[in-house]
Amino acid sequence: MTVTLRFGDDERSEAMLAFRAGALHGVLWDFDEWLREQVKYAETSDAEQAVYQKVREELYRCLGEHGVELDE
């Protein structure tokens, strides 16, 4: 089966964002996992771990503002 979708200029950018949603979720998931590893397992100073944790908290704040949960 072949489906052809036609979008106006405004709808096209929204549709492309929706099509890429899975990939964007993967990027955010991978970044969060990397931050988690830096906080829990990396051999870094306490100050560096605090920065990674602060970045992770900000990531979750931004996700929450947009109603996004990585675990869904």
N, C-alpha and C positions, 0 to 999 in steps of 0.2 A: 504494500500500500504506500502511496506517495501522497504527502500532504503539502500544499503550498500555502504559505501564510504571507499576506501582504499587510504592511504596516505603513502608517504615515510617519513623518519624521519624529514626532513626539512619542508615538507608541513604539517605534523601533528601538530606541535606547532603553525603554522600560522592558521590552521583550528580551533584549540581549542581556540585561541584568538578570532577569529571571532565568534565562537559559544557563547563565554562568553561576547561579546560586550554589550549586553543589561544589563547584571548584572553589568558590570563595569561602564556603564553610570549611573545606579541607585546608585552605591556607590558614584560616584563623585557628583551627584545631591544632595544626602543626606548630604554629607560633606559640600557642598557649602551652603545648607540651614541651617545647624548647625552654620557655620561661620556667616552667615547673622543674625541669631537670637542672637548670641553673641554680634555682633556689635550694633544691633538695640534695643534689648529688655532686655538683661541680665543686672543684677545689678552688673556691674563690674566697675573698675576704668577706667578713660580715657586712662591710659597707657595700660591696658589690652585690651581695645577695639581697640586701635591703632595697637596692635600686631595681633589681629584677622583680622583686616582690611588688614594689610600687608600680612598675610598668604593668605587671599582671593584673593588679587591682584596677588600674585605669582601663585596661582592656575590658575587664568585666563590667566596669561602670558604663563604658561606651556601649557595649553590647546590651546591657540592661536598658539604657535610654532608648534603644531602638527595638526593644522587646525580643531580643535574640538570645537564645540559650544554646550553647554548644552541645549540651548533653541531650537535646531533644531528639 
